[in-house]
Amino acid sequence: EIWDLKQPRSPRMHLRHEQYGHTHNLADLSWNALDPNLLLTTDESGVTNVWHANQGQWLHQLQFDSPKEKVAWNQTRGGYLATMSSTRLACYNVSYLGGEYCPTWLGASCGARLAFGGKLVSFGTEFVTSSANSHSASTNNLSEAATTPSGGGVGSGAGGKSLKRKVKIPPSIRVDFVPKSTAMIERAQQFKKTLQSLSTPEDVRTFAQNKLTALRNLLVTVKERKQLKPPKMEKKKVELGEKKKKK
């Protein structure tokens, strides 16, 4: 059961699963500080599950060689956890939590990629400032309600109201043109229109063949021009040699 201490009259949700849920008493559990959605639980039979605690959803089951009395996430290094049994301590690296969930420690905080037509697509961590007294729908998601580290998480705004900074999820994706060349942008847009006008596979095949033929002809032309260029350095050496002979 997941309880909200602000409303302790009844459990907020139950962690259950028909096939992979626990059927014995729980031995230990551990919250993940790097990804507050994740809750790790283990029972007396050795079944160890990872849950999405904000949605009450089962994510993944971990297989160990023996039942564990204690389990704990590493709160500074994502994906690492420690277990204790009656005979030994062990550390594991867990990055795969099923096909429906990606842990936050695997996601990049920022990134950029060059796209077609001279576009630069980028994203990065953004913060949203809001009043600490306001309630929004995102407060139900613990990952969105996580505050920033000390030194900028809470401040004072106008009228003495405290302000709270939260990470914006999902982050905004920016698209810029690099370099900002009008001619290049126009060519890219024209080429994009041409691609959009190709309605059948035969049109695409014909267009690709024509482009390949044009590139081959261009390469042949460049090679022929290189072969026709006279060697300038050899001519100068011959002229200098003839002048010395005349002297």
Disulfide bonds with the S-S distance in Angstrom:
none
